Amino acid sequence: MCRHIAYVGRPVPLRDVLVAPEYALYRQSWEPRRQRYGTVNADGFGVGWYADGDPLPARYRRAGPIWSDQSVVDLTRVVRSVAVLAAVRDATESGADGEAAAAPFAAGPWLFSHNGAVRGWPASLAPVSAALSAAELLALDARTDSALVWALVLHRLRDGDGMGPALADTVLEVAEAAPGSRLNLLLTDGETVAATAWGDTLWYLTEPGGGTAVASEPYDDDPRWREVPDRTLLVATSADVLLTPLKEPPA
């Protein structure tokens, strides 16, 4: 469905995370190695990052495939950041939302991406969406399952939930309402990365010099990459990674 990646750590050119590695996200847009659903991620892409001294992230998003954008390689070469979240998209259903449907979604200090699909969308999430106000529903970035999942996560974040609990509770709520959904979620505030493995692949790499990457699949063949077990919540900083099993919702 999609491939995504987040990094937090020492300042690096975005190119070092997204383009330069042999199997980087850039290449995963047309040649993913571990993608279980779909084969080509050509329905949009986005890159979000944090500038020094500014808590609000910047974004660069487009509706087309990342390989067709002549600016993104230059951008990633000259922009440095301590945190980045990026995604390439394989749309579950074609739609007219274009760039607005491309992750990362953003609000306040947060960047968010969803790799997967909600089974039975949109009817399956009608009961869940009742928890959102009319204003929250009208503010959806796009008419997609990912945008609604983001609204549910954001609702919890604004209520004071931590990043990990906001993702975990949203995944369990959506999985109960729509069994069989794939809900690999990725979230950062520029200092911490939270992610879920639920129905698709997720890996992480912590570098000895400081820096953690969390991705749908490894961007190289470094043996230090570790796969996250399915049904798991990951919370990571530049130096530490905590994994917590997630329980299946009741049948």
Steps between C-alpha positions, in 0.01 A plus 500: 500500500778744593854522633600744770794591723582724795838601642603684817857570609800709409447751216539336159419597142160358414671334204690270739171352621272522196708480181863395545467151657488215246139408581383841624140617502564667164571160341223332698253711304556274197690201641407413860654180631256409777169655399221247547217695339542686172817528294556864399457807721422765241191673642674784680777556751593733780795604713471676837790634707589737784716812471733593784317704764155456344265245663262496202603274212523594135359277226555439130225290338397418146224294339723312257782248539812616679725399210324749269576798724820674394514713815485239775855369451643852523283577801618193688861579415503849656250467789636366830287402797497310828170337403318401182188304410434409137272271302431379147140406426317218325136610527245243614242668278546768236366838604508870432684612812842492338771668704271539802482120534878458506668443834635637718194661651584776745358695794692697761834326562389164359553319171302184424482223240291185452620195311206268446128509436180501704275206411150604396585871482310729537195325649703296747629811678168681525452399869860595585478838332211593730762588761617787279331837494351647184791743487752214515322313222479809281871559554602162356795543266355263240216254441709195586521241774847629596371854551227376734743280694721809538202698631439231762866506607505879507185509712679293765819705480307822554325339797841453659586140409863417438606403151524128576160469670335715230619261230432182696146597602415614148627176346301287743185708447524486122594131498194417709270700270663374180659157553764412246625857467870567455607775737870576492500854637802732530514819708769745610526830684859560393651334807321166534363252247197283577386226264280192481554173317153369418467302182813609314877515538683737735873520576732721706869585513679677785845632413776503765580867433142605569203469269203266454321417177159330499383381159270271308813322382878542538668752270819292484633160603652610831465195730401727791150547358239328718150398394214603728260215578145537372250642752764719667532863606844657456612819674851621417738787566839555338653252745228265629225281359215357708273228363163420658269220380149601399209271578242405242165672562217271613323316219 
